[in-house]
Amino acid sequence: MEFLILLRNLINRFFYKIILKQIFFRIDPENMHDSMVSFGVLLGKYWLTRKIVGAFFSYSNKTLEQKILGIKFKNPIGLGAGFDKDAVLVDILPYVGFGFVEVGSITGEPCSGNPRPRLWRLKKSKGLVVNYGLKNEGCEKIAKRLLGKKFQVPVGISIAKTNSPKTVSDDAGINDYVKAFGKFVTIGDYFTINISCPNAFGGQPFTDAKRLDKLIGKIDKISTKKPIFLKISPDLTHRQVDRIIEVSKRHKVDGFVCTNLTSQRNNKRIVDRHVSKEGGISGKVVEEKANDLISYIYKKTKGRYVIIGLGGVFSAEDAYKKIKLGASLVQLITGMIFEGPQVISEINQGVVKLLKTDGLENVSQAIGVDRQTIDPTSSSELDFEGASS
C-alpha cells in the first residue's frame, strides 16, 4: 500500500510540476488563488467529489496520530491561516490530506483588505510576498457559515483585529479582537490570536508586553475550554519573545504559532531581483527565522507550551526538522502552492519513514529531540495533557 501511495504521489507531482504549475504561475497570483478557492468550494459540495479528491491525495498512518490538548489529530500537517480566509473550504481540505485546518484570520468587522496588487510570487526564493491586509468577510458572516457544521478534522479559528484606522487605538483594537473571539466560542477546536500581521493599520501593537497583557486579560474573561495560541512574528528578538512568554504564563495561553510573515528584506534567502516593498514574505525566506523561534521557545519553556511550526515547509525533512526542534504540529501554505497538493501526502509519508529511521513509534516521540537523546520508549502524552495547565 505504501508503494502504491508513493507511486500515486509521484504521478501527481509530475502532473502538477510539469503541467499545472507552468499554467498557474503565468496567471496573476490573487486571481489564481481565488479560482482555486472557488474550485475547492465546488469539490467540497458533493460526497462523490470529496471521495475522489481523497483517493488522489489522502494518507493515513497510526504513527502520525496524536492527542494534543484534548484534540485528536490524524496527522501533524495542517493548513496555515491566510489561505482559507473566509472558511469556505473546510469541507474539502481534509480530503486533500490535512490533519487540521486553520481558517482566517477573521476580524471583528468585514475587511476588504489592502489595494491590489497585494500578492506576488518569489519564484527563485520559493516564497510569496503577501499584502492582503486581513481581507475577510468578518466574524458575524463567517460564524454563521460554520455554526452547526461537523468538521472532519480539527479546525482552528485565527482571530485578528480589523485592518482599519478605527482599530488603531488599544481599546478599539482589543474590542475588535474580543468581538471576533466571542462569535466563535462554540465553533471550531482551538483559537489562534494573530498579533503579528505586518500588513495592517497600526502595525503589530500587541507584540508589546503591556498591550498584550491587556488584550489577553480581556479574552480571559470569555468562557471557553478551547486551547488558545498566540501567532508571533519571526522578526521578534529573543528578548521580546521572553516578554511575550512571561505574559502568557499569567493567562490562558496554551501555545504559540511560530511564525507569521517576515517584513525584513535583508535576508540571504531572497534571491529574486524584484521584491515589492509592501507586504510580508512567506516560504523559504522565513524558514530559518521560524525554526530559531521554535527551538528557542521550546528550550526556554522546557516544552511547557504546544508549538505549531510554520514557515518554509516544502518537504518531509522540513516538517520533521520543525518537530525535532519542538513543534508538535506543522502548518504550510506556500509549500503547497510551489510543490502541489500531493505534497501533504508526501510529507506525511516521509515523516513516517524518518520516524522509523530514528526508531520511533509515534510522531509525538520526536518532538524536541534535537535537544535530548532519542528514547523510543518515551511518550509526550503527559506533556500534551499538561500543556494547558
Order of alpha helices (4+ residues) and beta strands (2+ residues): alpha-alpha-alpha-alpha-beta-beta-beta-alpha-beta-beta-beta-alpha-beta-alpha-beta-alpha-beta-alpha-beta-beta-alpha-beta-alpha-beta-alpha-alpha-alpha
